[in-house]
Amino acid sequence: RDWNFAARAGQGLNRFIADYGIRKGPV
């Protein structure tokens, strides 16, 4: 129940962070 939601949210957050890092570039 919450596990699936947490996993999905975590994956989305990880993807968002990855995209943000790529856009901002290594600093």
Protein Blocks (a to p, Z undefined) as FASTA:
>chain_A
ZZmmmmmmmmmmmmmmmmmmmmnopZZ
